[in-house]
């Protein structure tokens, strides 16, 4: 029984120590890009993100890779 308790402590405590949300430094590039997009006054700061990205999505093609995903250039508009 003591081994099971020790195992529970080793599993549960690290999970409780994790932050509930991303920190400000992690969100800063995203907030900068959104602010530039919403201002609409100039080019978007594309250099703040990595070019070596892979995103798993809920709709086809399901996997998006690279800076433009699976398209040939920047999107002309953002739609929802």
PyMOL CGO cylinders between C-alpha atoms (Angstrom):
from pymol import cmd
from pymol.cgo import CYLINDER

trace = [
    CYLINDER, 0.00, 0.00, 0.00, 2.77, 2.56, 0.77, 0.3, 1, 1, 1, 1, 1, 1,
    CYLINDER, 2.77, 2.56, 0.77, 4.14, 1.99, -2.75, 0.3, 1, 1, 1, 1, 1, 1,
    CYLINDER, 4.14, 1.99, -2.75, 0.76, 2.86, -4.26, 0.3, 1, 1, 1, 1, 1, 1,
    CYLINDER, 0.76, 2.86, -4.26, 0.58, 6.07, -2.21, 0.3, 1, 1, 1, 1, 1, 1,
    CYLINDER, 0.58, 6.07, -2.21, 4.09, 7.06, -3.29, 0.3, 1, 1, 1, 1, 1, 1,
    CYLINDER, 4.09, 7.06, -3.29, 3.19, 6.41, -6.92, 0.3, 1, 1, 1, 1, 1, 1,
    CYLINDER, 3.19, 6.41, -6.92, 0.04, 8.54, -6.60, 0.3, 1, 1, 1, 1, 1, 1,
    CYLINDER, 0.04, 8.54, -6.60, 2.11, 11.39, -5.13, 0.3, 1, 1, 1, 1, 1, 1,
    CYLINDER, 2.11, 11.39, -5.13, 4.62, 11.16, -7.98, 0.3, 1, 1, 1, 1, 1, 1,
    CYLINDER, 4.62, 11.16, -7.98, 1.82, 11.34, -10.56, 0.3, 1, 1, 1, 1, 1, 1,
    CYLINDER, 1.82, 11.34, -10.56, -0.52, 13.86, -8.96, 0.3, 1, 1, 1, 1, 1, 1,
    CYLINDER, -0.52, 13.86, -8.96, 1.88, 16.50, -7.60, 0.3, 1, 1, 1, 1, 1, 1,
    CYLINDER, 1.88, 16.50, -7.60, 3.54, 17.38, -10.94, 0.3, 1, 1, 1, 1, 1, 1,
    CYLINDER, 3.54, 17.38, -10.94, 0.11, 17.69, -12.54, 0.3, 1, 1, 1, 1, 1, 1,
    CYLINDER, 0.11, 17.69, -12.54, -0.98, 20.14, -9.84, 0.3, 1, 1, 1, 1, 1, 1,
    CYLINDER, -0.98, 20.14, -9.84, 2.17, 22.23, -10.28, 0.3, 1, 1, 1, 1, 1, 1,
    CYLINDER, 2.17, 22.23, -10.28, 1.51, 23.06, -13.94, 0.3, 1, 1, 1, 1, 1, 1,
    CYLINDER, 1.51, 23.06, -13.94, 0.20, 26.53, -14.74, 0.3, 1, 1, 1, 1, 1, 1,
    CYLINDER, 0.20, 26.53, -14.74, -3.47, 26.68, -15.72, 0.3, 1, 1, 1, 1, 1, 1,
    CYLINDER, -3.47, 26.68, -15.72, -2.80, 28.95, -18.70, 0.3, 1, 1, 1, 1, 1, 1,
    CYLINDER, -2.80, 28.95, -18.70, 0.14, 29.96, -20.92, 0.3, 1, 1, 1, 1, 1, 1,
    CYLINDER, 0.14, 29.96, -20.92, 2.35, 32.67, -19.46, 0.3, 1, 1, 1, 1, 1, 1,
    CYLINDER, 2.35, 32.67, -19.46, 2.57, 36.19, -20.88, 0.3, 1, 1, 1, 1, 1, 1,
    CYLINDER, 2.57, 36.19, -20.88, 5.86, 35.52, -22.71, 0.3, 1, 1, 1, 1, 1, 1,
    CYLINDER, 5.86, 35.52, -22.71, 4.29, 32.63, -24.59, 0.3, 1, 1, 1, 1, 1, 1,
    CYLINDER, 4.29, 32.63, -24.59, 1.27, 34.67, -25.66, 0.3, 1, 1, 1, 1, 1, 1,
    CYLINDER, 1.27, 34.67, -25.66, 3.19, 37.84, -26.62, 0.3, 1, 1, 1, 1, 1, 1,
    CYLINDER, 3.19, 37.84, -26.62, 3.91, 36.85, -30.28, 0.3, 1, 1, 1, 1, 1, 1,
    CYLINDER, 3.91, 36.85, -30.28, 0.28, 35.85, -30.81, 0.3, 1, 1, 1, 1, 1, 1,
    CYLINDER, 0.28, 35.85, -30.81, -0.99, 39.10, -29.30, 0.3, 1, 1, 1, 1, 1, 1,
    CYLINDER, -0.99, 39.10, -29.30, 1.43, 41.12, -31.47, 0.3, 1, 1, 1, 1, 1, 1,
    CYLINDER, 1.43, 41.12, -31.47, 0.21, 39.39, -34.62, 0.3, 1, 1, 1, 1, 1, 1,
    CYLINDER, 0.21, 39.39, -34.62, -3.47, 39.89, -33.69, 0.3, 1, 1, 1, 1, 1, 1,
    CYLINDER, -3.47, 39.89, -33.69, -2.85, 43.59, -32.93, 0.3, 1, 1, 1, 1, 1, 1,
    CYLINDER, -2.85, 43.59, -32.93, -1.12, 44.08, -36.30, 0.3, 1, 1, 1, 1, 1, 1,
    CYLINDER, -1.12, 44.08, -36.30, -3.90, 42.24, -38.13, 0.3, 1, 1, 1, 1, 1, 1,
    CYLINDER, -3.90, 42.24, -38.13, -6.61, 44.26, -36.41, 0.3, 1, 1, 1, 1, 1, 1,
    CYLINDER, -6.61, 44.26, -36.41, -4.79, 47.55, -37.08, 0.3, 1, 1, 1, 1, 1, 1,
    CYLINDER, -4.79, 47.55, -37.08, -4.64, 46.74, -40.80, 0.3, 1, 1, 1, 1, 1, 1,
    CYLINDER, -4.64, 46.74, -40.80, -1.95, 49.37, -41.35, 0.3, 1, 1, 1, 1, 1, 1,
    CYLINDER, -1.95, 49.37, -41.35, 0.96, 47.34, -42.63, 0.3, 1, 1, 1, 1, 1, 1,
    CYLINDER, 0.96, 47.34, -42.63, 2.48, 43.94, -43.19, 0.3, 1, 1, 1, 1, 1, 1,
    CYLINDER, 2.48, 43.94, -43.19, 1.92, 41.32, -40.56, 0.3, 1, 1, 1, 1, 1, 1,
    CYLINDER, 1.92, 41.32, -40.56, 4.91, 40.36, -38.37, 0.3, 1, 1, 1, 1, 1, 1,
    CYLINDER, 4.91, 40.36, -38.37, 5.38, 36.87, -39.83, 0.3, 1, 1, 1, 1, 1, 1,
    CYLINDER, 5.38, 36.87, -39.83, 8.93, 36.55, -38.48, 0.3, 1, 1, 1, 1, 1, 1,
    CYLINDER, 8.93, 36.55, -38.48, 7.70, 36.03, -34.91, 0.3, 1, 1, 1, 1, 1, 1,
    CYLINDER, 7.70, 36.03, -34.91, 6.52, 32.48, -35.60, 0.3, 1, 1, 1, 1, 1, 1,
    CYLINDER, 6.52, 32.48, -35.60, 8.40, 29.36, -36.58, 0.3, 1, 1, 1, 1, 1, 1,
    CYLINDER, 8.40, 29.36, -36.58, 8.35, 28.22, -40.21, 0.3, 1, 1, 1, 1, 1, 1,
    CYLINDER, 8.35, 28.22, -40.21, 8.63, 24.59, -39.17, 0.3, 1, 1, 1, 1, 1, 1,
    CYLINDER, 8.63, 24.59, -39.17, 5.09, 24.05, -37.87, 0.3, 1, 1, 1, 1, 1, 1,
    CYLINDER, 5.09, 24.05, -37.87, 2.60, 21.19, -38.00, 0.3, 1, 1, 1, 1, 1, 1,
    CYLINDER, 2.60, 21.19, -38.00, -1.05, 21.66, -36.99, 0.3, 1, 1, 1, 1, 1, 1,
    CYLINDER, -1.05, 21.66, -36.99, -3.57, 18.85, -36.56, 0.3, 1, 1, 1, 1, 1, 1,
    CYLINDER, -3.57, 18.85, -36.56, -7.06, 20.06, -37.49, 0.3, 1, 1, 1, 1, 1, 1,
    CYLINDER, -7.06, 20.06, -37.49, -10.62, 18.76, -37.25, 0.3, 1, 1, 1, 1, 1, 1,
    CYLINDER, -10.62, 18.76, -37.25, -11.44, 19.10, -40.96, 0.3, 1, 1, 1, 1, 1, 1,
    CYLINDER, -11.44, 19.10, -40.96, -9.71, 18.02, -44.17, 0.3, 1, 1, 1, 1, 1, 1,
    CYLINDER, -9.71, 18.02, -44.17, -6.87, 18.05, -44.96, 0.3, 1, 1, 1, 1, 1, 1,
    CYLINDER, -6.87, 18.05, -44.96, -6.44, 17.44, -41.18, 0.3, 1, 1, 1, 1, 1, 1,
    CYLINDER, -6.44, 17.44, -41.18, -2.69, 18.23, -41.22, 0.3, 1, 1, 1, 1, 1, 1,
    CYLINDER, -2.69, 18.23, -41.22, -1.29, 21.66, -42.07, 0.3, 1, 1, 1, 1, 1, 1,
    CYLINDER, -1.29, 21.66, -42.07, 2.48, 22.01, -42.43, 0.3, 1, 1, 1, 1, 1, 1,
    CYLINDER, 2.48, 22.01, -42.43, 4.84, 24.89, -43.05, 0.3, 1, 1, 1, 1, 1, 1,
    CYLINDER, 4.84, 24.89, -43.05, 4.30, 28.62, -42.89, 0.3, 1, 1, 1, 1, 1, 1,
    CYLINDER, 4.30, 28.62, -42.89, 1.26, 28.69, -45.22, 0.3, 1, 1, 1, 1, 1, 1,
    CYLINDER, 1.26, 28.69, -45.22, -0.20, 25.32, -44.39, 0.3, 1, 1, 1, 1, 1, 1,
    CYLINDER, -0.20, 25.32, -44.39, -1.16, 23.54, -47.58, 0.3, 1, 1, 1, 1, 1, 1,
    CYLINDER, -1.16, 23.54, -47.58, -1.77, 26.63, -49.70, 0.3, 1, 1, 1, 1, 1, 1,
    CYLINDER, -1.77, 26.63, -49.70, 0.58, 28.44, -52.11, 0.3, 1, 1, 1, 1, 1, 1,
    CYLINDER, 0.58, 28.44, -52.11, 0.86, 31.71, -50.22, 0.3, 1, 1, 1, 1, 1, 1,
    CYLINDER, 0.86, 31.71, -50.22, -0.68, 33.87, -47.57, 0.3, 1, 1, 1, 1, 1, 1,
    CYLINDER, -0.68, 33.87, -47.57, -4.46, 33.74, -47.28, 0.3, 1, 1, 1, 1, 1, 1,
    CYLINDER, -4.46, 33.74, -47.28, -6.26, 36.65, -48.89, 0.3, 1, 1, 1, 1, 1, 1,
    CYLINDER, -6.26, 36.65, -48.89, -8.77, 36.82, -46.05, 0.3, 1, 1, 1, 1, 1, 1,
    CYLINDER, -8.77, 36.82, -46.05, -9.60, 35.09, -42.80, 0.3, 1, 1, 1, 1, 1, 1,
    CYLINDER, -9.60, 35.09, -42.80, -13.01, 33.49, -42.70, 0.3, 1, 1, 1, 1, 1, 1,
    CYLINDER, -13.01, 33.49, -42.70, -14.75, 31.56, -40.00, 0.3, 1, 1, 1, 1, 1, 1,
]
cmd.load_cgo(trace, "trace")
